[in-house]
Amino acid sequence: MPAEPISGLAWRAAVHAALADPARLAVTDTLLAGDASPSELAAMLAMPSNLLAHHLHVLEQAGIITRRRSEGDRRRTYLQLVPGVLDALAVPGGHTAARVLFVCTANSARSHLAAALWRQASCIPAASAGTRPATMIDPGAIAAARRHRLRLPRLRPRHLSDVRHDGDLVITVCDLAHEELGGQGAVHWSVPDPVPAGDPVSFDAVLAELGQRVGLLAPRLAAAG
C-alpha cells in the first residue's frame, strides 16, 4: 500500500494531538450532537471562558471546528464540527428519543426538509414545527425535494406548542428559533436560511448540510422503549 502523503500524516497528527486533552475531547463530543455558542458550551462543560477560548483555538487550528455567525443575533457565533472531520467518532452513543422534532422560525423550509431526511435515515418518527409559523411550505423547499426525490409531505406549518410531545428530542435548525427557545431546544444545528436567496443552489446546499447532520446523528440515536 502506498505511503500516506506527509501532509495527510501531519494533519492526522495535529488532530490526534488536539484530541489528546480530555477537555478538548469533551468539547468535540458535545458538538457531535449539535452546534453551540461559546457561552453555551462553557455552561454545558462548566468551564471558565478563558480556558475554553484556549481549547477552542487549538481545535480551530487543527481544523476540527469552525464558527458560523448567527442569522438571528448577529453578535453571536456558533461553534460546529467541520463536516466529516470526526466521522470515526460518530458511533452509537446510547441516546434515546421517542420522536425527533425539528424546529425553525417559519416551519416552511429547513425544518420540513430535515424531518423528511430523517424519515429516510431512521425508524424513529420525526415531525417539524415553527416558533412563528408561515402559512405554507416555501415553494423552493418543495422544488428542492422534487429534485432530490425526497418525499416531502404537504403539511401546513404549525406552531411548536401544537406539535411538541413529551419525549421529543427538539432540534433547532434555525439560529433565531434556537435563541428564542433558549434551553428548550436540546440540540442546535446552525443551518443558513435558503428562503431569502430563494435559488436552487441555496436550497440544495441546505439539503446537503442537513443530510450530513442527519447521517451523523441518526446512528447514534435509539428509539425510546
C-alpha positions as CSV (number, residue, x, y, z in Angstrom):
1,M,0.0,0.0,0.0
2,P,1.4,3.5,-0.9
3,A,2.6,5.6,2.0
4,E,0.2,8.3,3.1
5,P,1.3,11.8,1.9
6,I,3.3,13.8,4.5
7,S,0.5,16.4,4.5
8,G,-2.0,13.8,5.5
9,L,0.2,12.4,8.2
10,A,0.8,15.9,9.6
11,W,-3.0,16.6,9.6
12,R,-3.7,13.3,11.4
13,A,-1.0,14.1,14.0
14,A,-2.5,17.5,14.6
15,V,-6.0,16.1,15.1
16,H,-4.7,13.4,17.5
17,A,-2.7,16.0,19.4
18,A,-5.7,18.3,19.7
19,L,-7.9,15.5,21.0
20,A,-5.3,14.2,23.4
21,D,-6.6,16.7,26.0
22,P,-9.7,15.5,27.9
23,A,-11.2,19.0,27.9
24,R,-10.9,19.3,24.1
25,L,-12.3,15.8,23.7
26,A,-15.3,16.9,25.8
27,V,-15.8,19.9,23.5
28,T,-15.9,17.8,20.4
29,D,-18.1,15.2,22.0
30,T,-20.6,17.9,22.9
31,L,-20.5,19.3,19.4
32,L,-21.1,15.9,17.8
33,A,-24.8,16.3,18.8
34,G,-25.1,19.9,17.6
35,D,-23.8,23.4,17.5
36,A,-23.3,25.8,20.4
37,S,-22.2,29.3,21.1
38,P,-19.0,29.7,23.2
39,S,-21.1,30.8,26.2
40,E,-23.5,27.9,25.9
41,L,-20.5,25.5,25.6
42,A,-18.9,27.0,28.6
43,A,-22.1,26.4,30.6
44,M,-22.5,22.9,29.4
45,L,-19.0,21.9,30.3
46,A,-18.7,24.1,33.4
47,M,-15.5,25.5,32.0
48,P,-14.1,29.1,32.6
49,S,-14.4,31.2,29.4
50,N,-10.7,31.9,29.2
51,L,-9.8,28.2,29.4
52,L,-12.5,27.3,26.9
53,A,-11.1,30.0,24.5
54,H,-7.7,28.4,24.6
55,H,-9.1,24.9,23.8
56,L,-11.3,26.3,21.0
57,H,-8.2,28.0,19.5
58,V,-6.3,24.6,19.4
59,L,-9.3,22.8,17.9
60,E,-9.7,25.6,15.2
61,Q,-6.0,25.5,14.4
62,A,-6.3,21.7,13.9
63,G,-9.2,22.2,11.5
64,I,-11.6,20.3,13.8
65,I,-14.1,23.1,14.5
66,T,-15.3,26.2,12.8
67,R,-17.5,29.2,13.5
68,R,-20.7,30.5,11.9
69,R,-22.3,33.8,12.7
70,S,-25.9,33.7,13.9
71,E,-28.6,34.7,11.5
72,G,-30.6,35.8,14.5
73,D,-28.4,37.6,17.0
74,R,-25.6,38.8,14.7
75,R,-23.3,39.3,17.6
76,R,-23.3,35.6,18.4
77,T,-21.3,32.9,16.7
78,Y,-21.9,29.1,16.8
79,L,-19.2,26.5,17.0
80,Q,-19.6,23.5,14.9
81,L,-17.5,20.5,13.8
82,V,-16.0,20.7,10.3
83,P,-18.1,18.2,8.3
84,G,-16.6,14.7,8.0
85,V,-13.5,15.5,10.2
86,L,-14.6,13.3,13.1
87,D,-16.8,10.7,11.3
88,A,-14.8,8.0,13.1
89,L,-16.3,9.2,16.4
90,A,-19.8,9.2,15.2
91,V,-20.7,5.8,16.7
92,P,-23.9,4.8,18.6
93,G,-23.9,6.7,21.9
94,G,-26.8,5.3,23.8
95,H,-29.0,8.3,23.4
96,T,-32.8,7.7,23.1
97,A,-35.8,9.7,21.9
98,A,-39.5,8.8,21.3
99,R,-39.5,11.3,18.3
100,V,-37.3,13.9,16.8
101,L,-38.9,17.3,16.4
102,F,-37.2,19.8,14.0
103,V,-37.9,23.5,14.6
104,C,-37.2,26.6,12.7
105,T,-38.9,30.0,12.8
106,A,-41.5,29.8,10.0
107,N,-41.6,25.9,9.7
108,S,-41.6,26.5,5.9
109,A,-38.3,25.0,4.7
110,R,-35.4,23.8,6.8
111,S,-37.5,22.0,9.5
112,H,-39.7,20.2,6.9
113,L,-36.6,19.2,4.9
114,A,-34.8,17.9,8.0
115,A,-37.8,15.9,9.1
116,A,-38.1,14.3,5.6
117,L,-34.4,13.4,5.5
118,W,-34.7,11.9,9.0
119,R,-37.6,9.7,7.9
120,Q,-35.3,8.2,5.3
121,A,-32.5,7.6,7.7
122,S,-34.1,6.4,10.9
123,C,-37.1,4.4,12.2
124,I,-37.6,7.0,14.9
125,P,-40.5,9.2,14.0
126,A,-39.9,12.8,13.0
127,A,-42.0,16.0,12.9
128,S,-41.5,19.7,12.4
129,A,-42.8,22.9,13.8
130,G,-42.1,26.7,14.0
131,T,-41.9,29.4,16.5
132,R,-43.7,31.8,14.1
133,P,-45.3,29.5,11.5
134,A,-45.8,30.7,8.0
135,T,-49.0,29.9,6.0
136,M,-47.4,27.4,3.7
137,I,-44.3,25.4,2.9
138,D,-41.9,27.5,0.8
139,P,-42.1,26.6,-2.9
140,G,-38.3,26.4,-3.0
141,A,-38.3,23.6,-0.4
142,I,-40.9,21.7,-2.4
143,A,-38.8,22.1,-5.6
144,A,-35.6,21.0,-3.9
145,A,-37.3,17.9,-2.5
146,R,-38.5,17.0,-6.0
147,R,-35.0,17.5,-7.4
148,H,-33.6,15.1,-4.9
149,R,-36.5,12.7,-4.9
150,L,-37.2,13.4,-1.3
151,R,-40.7,12.6,0.0
152,L,-41.9,15.9,1.5
153,P,-45.5,15.7,2.9
154,R,-47.5,18.8,2.2
155,L,-48.2,19.6,5.9
156,R,-49.3,23.0,7.0
157,P,-46.7,24.9,9.0
158,R,-47.6,24.5,12.7
159,H,-46.6,26.2,16.0
160,L,-44.3,24.3,18.4
161,S,-46.8,24.4,21.1
162,D,-49.3,22.4,18.9
163,V,-46.8,19.8,17.9
164,R,-44.4,19.1,20.8
165,H,-44.9,15.9,22.8
166,D,-43.2,14.6,26.0
167,G,-40.2,12.6,25.0
168,D,-39.4,14.6,21.8
169,L,-35.8,15.4,21.0
170,V,-36.1,19.0,19.9
171,I,-33.5,20.0,17.3
172,T,-33.5,23.7,16.2
173,V,-32.3,24.1,12.6
174,C,-32.5,27.9,12.7
175,D,-30.4,30.3,14.8
176,L,-33.3,32.6,15.6
177,A,-35.5,29.8,16.8
178,H,-32.7,28.5,19.0
179,E,-32.2,31.9,20.5
180,E,-36.0,32.4,21.1
181,L,-36.3,29.0,22.7
182,G,-33.3,29.2,25.0
183,G,-32.9,25.9,26.8
184,Q,-36.0,24.3,25.3
185,G,-34.0,23.0,22.3
186,A,-31.9,20.0,23.2
187,V,-29.7,20.2,20.1
188,H,-29.0,23.1,17.7
189,W,-27.9,22.9,14.1
190,S,-26.8,26.3,12.7
191,V,-28.1,26.0,9.2
192,P,-28.4,29.0,6.9
193,D,-31.9,30.0,5.7
194,P,-32.3,29.4,2.0
195,V,-35.5,31.3,1.7
196,P,-34.1,34.9,1.3
197,A,-32.0,33.9,-1.7
198,G,-34.7,31.6,-3.0
199,D,-32.5,30.0,-5.6
200,P,-32.0,26.2,-6.2
201,V,-28.3,26.4,-5.2
202,S,-29.2,27.7,-1.7
203,F,-31.8,25.0,-1.2
204,D,-29.5,22.3,-2.5
205,A,-26.7,23.4,-0.1
206,V,-29.1,23.3,2.8
207,L,-30.3,19.8,1.9
208,A,-26.7,18.7,1.7
209,E,-25.8,20.1,5.1
210,L,-29.0,18.7,6.7
211,G,-28.3,15.3,5.1
212,Q,-24.8,15.3,6.5
213,R,-26.0,16.2,10.0
214,V,-28.9,13.6,9.9
215,G,-26.4,11.0,8.8
216,L,-24.2,11.8,11.7
217,L,-26.9,11.8,14.4
218,A,-29.3,9.0,13.3
219,P,-26.9,6.1,14.0
220,R,-26.3,7.5,17.5
221,L,-29.9,7.7,18.5
222,A,-32.1,4.8,19.6
223,A,-35.8,4.7,19.9
224,A,-37.2,5.2,23.4
225,G,-38.7,2.0,24.7
